[in-house]
Amino acid sequence: MTRPISVSTTTHVDNRRQIVALPGLLLGLGCLSAVPPALTAQALTGPGRFSLSVGVAAVLPADVRFVNGEDAGEVDLYGDDEFDTGTLGTGPEYSFAAGYRFGSFRVQAELEVTGQFAYEGQSNYPSGGPVQPSEAQLKARRLMLSGFYGFGALGSLHPWVGAGMGANRYHLTDYTQRFPNPDDPSGHLRRGPGGEVPHTSLPPSTGHGFAWMLAAGLTVPLGGAALLDFGYRYTDAGRIATGIGDIQVVRYNEDGSRRLLQIAINPTIADLRLHSLTATLRWLP
């Protein structure tokens, strides 16, 4: 069987409008750091106490590269030196956590939920032409068990580091590779009679995998039982993959008629590693 043109996607996603207000939010929250000196450190280092947290993060663009996954008895999408590479765009992530503190050490269970991230990439199939754009949509959520250790105070600021592990569950949809400028415009990647671009759609997938994270930041006491955590977080969210199943290959014949081919393929996979800037409001009931 002739393998359909491989696709290598370079993802450059621009979801910046989803987080355009975040810098202003962080700046506004930072203004709350002018805390009265009478505030004690007991909320940070006193006897063990429960805490509840809600946070928002700006997830920075992440490089992603899709290659052939494990053999599931079907056809590989990519050949040698073929892949789909790109960028997962910026977007918001929301977190909810419950924890307990033992002196300077705090342990907590966290639920992290992303918004919808857009992926834009570039394929590199032979004869597909210099421009082979691809796109997809990704949502994810993670359940993590994390620990944080707080150091001494720097004025009214309290530095900390953290680490955690858990599971990431993702939903990858609307994955499409297009071929607008093939090497041979009159060949098998010719356009349709109305200028329709030939394309290949990959099957959606929902899956899960092991995830871990490292974090560092500063805590600002807000007064009373409220704390504000600013941080940086690196998350290795494991692998994401397209589903095992039929790709939808849309091509156009010489007479202009549309041709649809359905070909079962093995999964394609990519590593998902995220960098994010976080702002978390922690309450000690």
N, C-alpha and C positions, 0 to 999 in steps of 0.2 A: 504494500500500500504506500502511495506517495504521501509523505508527511507534509501537513500544511505549513505554510511559511512560518518560521519561528518568530517569536517576538521578544525583544529585549526592551524593557521599559525604564526610562529615566524619569523618576518622579520629582516634579517640582510642583508642589501644591501651594496654592495661595488661599488659605482660609483665614487670612489675617484679620478680616473684618469680625470674625467670631471673638477675637481677643483684643481688639483695638482699645477697649476700655480698661483692660487689665493694668497697664502701667499707671493710669490715673488712680485705679483702686489701690494699688500697692503704695503709691505716694500718699494717698489720703490716710491709709492705715498707718503708714510710717509716722505721720504727724502725731499719732497718739502716743508716741514714745516719750513725750514730755510728761513723765509720770512724777507725781510728788515724791520727794525724797523719803517721806514717811513710810513709803511702801516697803515692807520687809521681804526677805528672801524665803520666808517660810513656805510660801506657795510653791517654791521651786525645789527646796531641799528638806522640807520638814517631814513629818511622819507620812507613811504611805497614804495616798489619796486616790480616789477614782477621778477620771477626767473624761469629758466628752469633747469631740472636736469636729469641726466642719471647715473645709478648706477649698481653695480654688488654685489651679496651677496653669501656667502657660507652658504648654508642651512645644518645644522648639522643633524646627524641621529635622527629619531623620532620614538618612540615606537608607535605601532598601534595594535589594537585588534578588530577583526571582530566578531560580534555576530549577532543573529537574529534581523532583523528589524521589522517594523510594518507588521501586517497581511494583506496581499493583496489577501487572498482567495486561496493561494497555500500552498504547503508543506514547513515547516521550514527545513532549512538545518541542523541546529545544535540541538542536544538534550540537556538535562540538563547537566551542567558542561562541555559542549563542546564549543569550540571557535577556532579561528585562530589568533594567536598572533605572532608578529615579529617586524621588524624594516624597516622603509623607509630610504633608504640609502642617503648618502651625494650627493649633486648636486648643480648646479649653479642656481641663479635666477637673472633676469634682471628687472630693474625698469626704468620708465619714468614718469616725473612729471612736472606739471606747478603750480606755487604758487604765492602768494602775501603776502608781509610782512607789518604788522602794528607795527612799533617799534620793541619790542622784541618778538612779536608773529607772527608766519607765518602759513598760511593755504594753503594747496595744494591738488590737485587731483592727484592720483597716479595710474599707471597701472603697475602691477607686473606679470611677466611671468616666470614660472619655466621651466627648462629643463626637460627631461624625467627622473623621479626617478624610480629606481628599488626597488621592495619590495621583501623581502625573509622572509619566516616565517615557522611556524611549526604548524601542526594540531594535535588534540588529540582525534581522533575518537577511540572508543573501537575496539579492534582487529586489528587496523591499524598498530600496531608495534611501536617501540620506535622512529623511524625516519619517519616523514610524512611531507616532505618539500613542501612548497608552494611558489609561485612566482607570481608577477603581475607587471604592468607598470602603472605609474601615471603621468599625466601632469595637470597643473592647471594655472589659471590666476585670478588675483584679481583686482577689481576696488575699491579704497579706497578714502575717504575724511579724511584728517589727519591735525592735528594741532601740532605745535612745539613751545616751549617757550625757549628762550635763556637766560642764566644767564651771570653774569659778566665774564671778561676775567681772565684766568689763564696763565699769560704770553701772548704768542701768540695764545693760545688755548681758545676756547669758548664753554663751556659745554651747553648741551640742553637736554630736555626731550620731548617726543611726544606721542600722542595717536591718534587712528583713527578707523573708522568703514566703512564697505562696504559689498561687495558680493564676494564670491569665486566661480569660475566655474571650475569643474574638469572633467577629462576624464580618466576612469579606464578601463584598457584592459588587455588581456593575463593572466587572473587569473586562475592558474592551481594548483591543489593539487595532489601530487603523493604518492604512497604507495609501496616503494621498498622493505621493510622488514616487511611484516605482521606477526602477531603472528602465523598464520597457513599458511606456504608457499604453501600448496596444496589446500587451501580453496578458497573462492570466490574472494580473492585478489591475486590469483596465477598470475605468469608472463606468457607472451606469449611464443610461441615456439622459438622465437629468443631472448628471454630475455627482451621483451618489458614490461615496468612497467605500471601497471594499474593506471589510473588517472581520475580526475574529473575536467572539465573545467567550470568555472562560466561565466554567461553572462556579456558582457561589459556594461558600463553605463556612461552616461554624465549627470551631475546634477549641482546644484548650492545651495548655502546656505549663511547665514549671517556670516561675519567674522569681527574680531576686532584685534587690535594690540596695544602693548606698546613698546616704544623705548627710548633709551638714548644714548648719544654719545658726540663727540667733533667736533668742526668745526675748520679747519685750513685755514686761509686766504692764497691764493696763489699769490696775487698781482693783480692789476687791478680789474676786475669784476668777478674773479673766486674764488670759495670757495670749499674746500674739506671736506666732512662730513664722519667721521668714527663712526660706531654705532653698538649697539646690538639691536635686535628686537625679541620680542616674538609675534607670530601670532596664534590666535585661528581661524582656517579656517573652523570651523563648521564640519559637517559630510560628509563623502564620503560613497558610497554604490555601491554594485553590482546591476545589473538590475533585474527587475522582468521578469522571463522567464525560458527557458529550460536550465538546466545544461546538459553537455555532459558527460555521465558516460561510460568510456571505461573499459571493463573487458574481461577476456579470459576464455573460456569453457575448460573442461577437455580434449577435443580432440584438443585443441590449437586454435580453431576458435575464432575470435574476436567478441565481443558482444558490441553493442552500445545502451545505454538506454538514452532517453531524458525525463527528469522529470522537470516539472514546479515548481519553488520554489519562496518563498517570498524573498525580498531583504535581504542582509546582510549588516551591517553598522559598521562604525568605526569613532571615533573622530580623527580629524587631527589637531595637535598642533605642530608648528614649531619654532625652535630657529635658528637665523641666525646672521652672522657677515657681516656688510654692508660697502661698500665704495661708496660714491656718489659724483660726480662732479657737482657742482651747479654754474650756470652762471647767472649773473644779467645783462640783456641786457640794 
